[in-house]
Amino acid sequence: MSPYSELAKKLSAQLSLYDAQEAESLVSWLLERHLGLRKVDMMHFLEEKNLPQKLWEDMARLKTGEPIQYILGKGPFYGREFFVSPATLIPRNETEELVHLIIKENRNAGLKILDIGTGTGCIPISLALEMNNPEVYGVDISEEALQIAEKNGVALAAKVTFSTCDILTQVPEVAELDILVSNPPYIPEQQRSEMHKNVLDFEPELALFVSNEDPLIFYKRISEIGKQLLKPNGKLYFEINENYGNDVASLMQDLGYSEVRVLKDLNEKERMVAGRR
């Protein structure tokens, strides 16, 4: 066994919160980031005595369940790296699928797009960089999250206008939208006990949870706002809780949206809803 394999195995065994494969992946990520070497290089050059102190400090944080993206300050999304912080959710695969759907279905140039609850800005920044010269906006209630989104916009040279907005009490100051997209809070408080420790202990509750009494509060409000801000035939896209696909679709239909679809992700879970004003 190579020195790298021995070390990776030793470190992975310390991450008891994770299954073996995920632990090994996290360790590889950490080693690569700190040593500036790819796994194939480390097989030949790694000596444990030369590992930096910061790597051991980060391993200690990993053992507590803290997500590696927060430890390293970055996470991958749609082929790019985004800055993250405890004020933002970590970008996830399901959201990549939402972004991919929007890109695939909207090829026209110059489309006007708004993302509500933008967090890291991963949705609007990816759309700004992947679509044909769009005009893109992102809003969030959290000033701390918006600072991260702005930082990502600058780092990735994406033209996105970010601003503060409490969507439950305010209406964003943009109109004549072609696309409105949102990945709002959608986990009812009663599902808290089902959540993984590293999500519950570290990710922002503001971006995760809604009350048991009104779990669709953001979908209803954003759908209502969409009726005001979208052009005729403009499109509304949501990421959703897999348990509420039909409910979100019904409330959109009740508000007059047409061509409403509930869409599955790669894991065959209902995770997106789309409709037309």
N, C-alpha and C positions, 0 to 999 in steps of 0.2 A: 504494500500500500504506500502511495506517495505521501510526503509530508503534508501536502495540501489535503489529501483525502483523510488523513489521520486527524488533522486539526478540525476540518469541517465536521467530521463525525463527532469529535469530542465536544465542539461547541453546540452542535445541533442537539445533542443529548441533554444539554442544559435547558433547552427551551421546552419544558414539559407542557406548557399551555397549548402547544401546537402539535399537529400530527407530524410524523417523521418527514414526509415529503415537503411540507410547508416550512418546517424548521430548517431543513437543508437549503431550501431556496432563500430564506431570510439570511442565513449565514453567508451564502455565496454573494448575495447582494451587498452585505456589510463589508466583506473582505474586498470585493471588487472596488467599492466606493473608497475605502480607506487606503488601499494599496495602489490604486490606479492601474490594476492589471486585470485582464480577463482571466476567466477560470483556466483556460488552456495554458496561459502563461504561468499562472501560479503553480501549476502542477510541477514546474521545473525550478522555480526560483524561491518558493516560500520557505522561510525558516521562522519557527514560532518565536524565537528570541528577538527577532527584529520587528515584531508587530508593534504599531504605535499604541501609546497609552489610551488615546481616544477610542480606539477600537474596543478595548476592554470596558471603558465607560459606557459605550453604546450597547455592548452585550448585556451589561447590568440593567440597562433600561429595557432592552428587549425581554428580559426575564420577567419584568413586571407586567408584561402584556402591552406595553406602549407600542403603537403601530410604527413600523420601521420608517414609514413616510414622514412621521412627525420627528423621529430621531434624526433622519438625514435632511429634513426640511424640504424634500421634494418627492413627487410621485409621478409615475408615467400616465399619460392619457393620450390616446389617439396618435401615437407615434412621437409625442413630445414629452418633455419633463416640465411639470408645473410646480412652482413653490406652493407649499401647504403650511398651515399652522394650526394650532388647536382651536383657532377661531373659524376654521373651514372644515367641511367634510373632506375626506379623502376621495379623490375621483375614482369611480368604479367602472367595471366592465359594462354593466347595464346601461350606464350613461353614455359610454362609447357607442353602444348600439343605437341609442336615441339620436346621437349626433350623426351617425352613419345613415340612418333612415332619412333624416332631414336633407342631408347632402344629396343622397340618391334621388329623392323625390322633387328636388327644387334646383333645376339647372339654369334657370334664367339669370341674367346679369342684373346687378343693382337692386336686389331684394332688400327690403327694410325689415330688420329682425330685432326682437326684444327677448331677452332671457330674464325671467323673474326668479329671484333667489339665487343669485349667480355664484356665491361662494368664491372658489378659486378663480372663477372666470373661465373654467375649462370649456364650457359649452360655447359661449359667444366667441371666445378666442379661436377655438377650433373651427367654428363656422366662418369666422372672418378670414382665416387663412386657407380654408379648403374650398370655399364657394367663389363664385364669379363676381368679384367686386361688390360685395354687399355693404349695406349701411347697418352697423350692428351696435346694439345697446345692451347694457346689463344693469340690473338694480338689485339691491340687497338692503335689509334692515341693519345689518352689522357693519359699522365703520371699520372694524378690524378686518373683516373679510374683504371689504372693498379695497383696503390697502394692499392685501395680498393679490387681489385681482388686477389692480393697477400695476403692481410689480411684474406680474406675469405678462400683462399686455406689453409692457416696455421690453422685457427680456426676450419675448418672442416676436417683437416687431409687428404686433397686431393692432389694427385700427378699430378700437372698441371704446365707446363712451360709457363710463360707469357713473352711477349716481345712487344716492341713498333714497330708499323708499320703503315705508311700512305698508305693505300691500293690503293689509286688512283695513287700513284707515285712509290710504291715499291712492291716487291713480297716477301712474307714471306719465311724465310729460312728453310723451311721444304719441304720434297718431299715424293713421294711414299705413299700418303695418301689413306686410305680406305674411310674416310668420311670427307667432308668439309661442315661446317654449318655456317650460318650467319643470324643474325637479324639486317640488316643494316638500316640506315636512309631511310625512305620511305614516308614521308608526304610532298607533294608538298606545297610550300609557300602559294598557293591560298587556301589551306584548313585550314590555320592558324585561320581564323575567326570561324571555326567550333569546335575548340579545347576547352576543359574545362579549366577554369581559373587556376585551380591548376596544370595543366600540363604546360600551357604556361608560367606562372609566375615563376615556380620553377624547371622544369626538363631541362636538358642541350640541347640547340638548336642544338648543333653539332651532337647529337645522334638522333635527330628527323627529321630535315627538309632537303629537297632537292629542287633544282630549278624547277620551273614550266616547263622550257624548256627541262630538261633532268631528269625526275623523276626516270628513271630506271638506272641511271648512276652506282650505286653500284652493281646492279644485273648483268649488262653487264660486268663490270670489274671483279667481283668475278667469274662469269662463265668462262671468258677468263682465269683467273688465275687457275681455277679448271682444265682446259684442260692441264695445265702444271704440276700441283702438284698432281692430283689424279692418282692412279694406273688405268690401264685398268679395266673397270667395277666398279671403285670406285663411291661413291654416293655423290651427292650434295643436300643439304637441305636448303631451305630458309623459313624464316617467311616473309610475304608480306603484303602490303596494299591490303585490300579486293577488291579494284577497279582494280587491275592490274594482277590478276591471269593469264589470257590468254596471256597478253603481256609478262610476265616473262617466261611463258611456251614456247611461240613462240621464244623468243630470245635464250633460252636454246636449243631448237630444231634446230634453225638456226646455232648454234655453234657445232652441232653434238651430243648433248646429246640424249640418248634413254630412253625409258620407262618414259617419263616426265609425271608427274601427278600433277593436281591442287587439293588440299585437303581442306575440310571444317573443321572448328572447331566445338565445341559443340553448338555454337550459329548459326550453318548453314551458317557461313560466310567463303568465300574462303580466308584462312589465311596462307596456306603453299604450297610450290611447291617443288617437289623432282624429281630427274632424275639421270641417270647413265651415266658415261663417256663412 
